[in-house]
Amino acid sequence: MIMHLKPILNTSLPQQFRQIRLELAREPAHPEGDSDFGYIIIAPLAPDGRIDHESWKKHREACRVTRLRPDENSDIGHLIHRPGGTWAFHYDDATNLPDEAGYHFADERFVAGEYVSIEEGDTMHTYRVRSVARL
């Protein structure tokens, strides 16, 4: 099953929606980090930089994620809120990618220079918030 995403009309979204770019931070396999590994997230942020849950609920379809990997097609999915309060990335069924969970995303501030962690499979990776821009 291929997911066909409706286009996002930026003018129909609240002003707190942002494009957030995450890039892989330093880790043993990437001692300098790696900007080719990352995510682009479209999500509403509260003034303190945290994900705005109430706005997410009203605009779920617009809360998207693009998974960036070198030499691979970008995988596109949605930012979802799981029972129990955790945030995750859910991808199109055709990608065969499992959901990727944000570690304490409810508490994280998406501000340039901050770090967030994402569980990819059985491995936790740290990403740096490279940029946060208005749509």
C-alpha positions in Angstrom: 0.0 0.0 0.0 1.5 3.3 -1.0 0.5 6.3 1.1 -0.4 9.4 -1.0 0.1 12.5 1.1 -2.1 15.5 0.5 -0.1 18.7 -0.2 0.3 21.0 2.8 -1.0 24.5 2.3 1.3 26.6 4.5 -1.3 29.3 4.7 -3.8 27.0 6.3 -1.5 26.1 9.2 -1.0 28.0 12.5 2.0 30.2 12.7 3.7 28.0 15.3 4.4 25.3 12.6 8.1 24.9 11.9 10.5 23.0 9.7 13.0 21.4 12.0 16.3 19.9 10.5 18.1 17.3 12.6 21.6 16.1 11.7 23.5 13.1 13.2 25.7 14.2 16.1 29.1 12.7 16.9 29.2 9.0 17.6 31.8 6.3 17.2 31.0 5.5 13.6 30.8 9.3 12.8 33.3 11.1 15.0 32.5 14.4 13.3 28.8 13.8 13.0 27.3 13.6 9.6 24.9 16.0 7.9 23.9 13.4 5.3 22.1 11.4 8.1 19.1 13.3 9.4 15.5 14.2 9.5 13.3 17.1 8.4 10.3 17.4 10.7 7.2 19.6 10.1 5.6 20.2 13.5 4.0 22.9 15.6 6.2 24.2 18.4 5.2 26.0 21.5 7.0 29.2 22.4 9.5 27.2 24.6 10.4 25.0 21.6 8.6 21.9 22.6 6.1 20.1 20.4 2.6 21.7 20.8 0.4 18.6 21.4 -2.9 20.5 21.1 -2.0 22.0 17.7 -0.6 18.6 16.6 -4.0 17.0 17.4 -5.8 19.6 15.2 -3.3 19.2 12.3 -2.0 15.6 12.4 -1.9 15.2 8.6 0.5 18.2 8.3 2.9 16.9 10.9 5.4 15.0 8.7 8.9 13.7 8.8 11.4 13.0 6.0 14.2 10.5 6.9 17.4 11.5 5.1 20.1 8.9 4.4 23.0 9.0 1.9 22.5 6.9 -1.2 18.9 6.1 -0.3 15.6 7.6 -1.3 14.1 9.8 1.4 11.5 8.0 3.4 8.4 10.1 4.2 6.1 9.6 7.2 4.2 11.3 10.0 4.9 12.5 13.5 2.6 10.4 15.7 1.8 10.5 19.4 1.6 7.0 20.9 -0.5 5.8 23.8 1.4 6.6 26.9 2.7 9.9 25.6 5.7 9.1 23.5 6.3 10.6 20.0 7.4 8.6 17.1 7.9 8.7 13.3 5.6 6.4 11.4 6.5 5.7 7.7 4.5 4.6 4.7 3.9 0.9 4.8 5.7 0.4 1.5 9.1 1.4 3.1 9.0 -1.6 5.6 10.6 0.7 8.2 9.5 0.3 11.8 8.3 3.3 13.7 11.2 5.3 15.1 10.7 6.6 18.6 11.8 10.0 19.9 13.5 9.7 23.3 11.6 12.0 25.7 10.4 14.2 22.7 7.7 15.5 25.0 10.3 17.2 27.1 12.8 18.1 24.4 13.2 21.6 23.1 13.6 21.9 19.4 16.0 24.9 19.3 19.0 25.2 17.1 22.0 23.7 18.8 20.1 21.4 21.2 20.4 17.6 21.0 17.6 15.0 20.7 17.8 11.2 20.6 15.9 8.8 18.3 15.6 5.1 18.6 16.2 3.5 15.2 15.5 -0.2 15.5 17.4 -1.3 18.6 19.9 1.5 18.5 19.7 5.0 20.0 21.3 7.8 17.9 21.8 11.4 18.9 20.9 14.2 16.5 21.7 17.9 16.7 18.9 20.4 15.9 20.6 22.2 13.0 17.8 24.6 12.2 14.3 25.6 13.0 12.5 27.7 10.4 9.0 29.1 9.9 7.1 27.6 7.0 
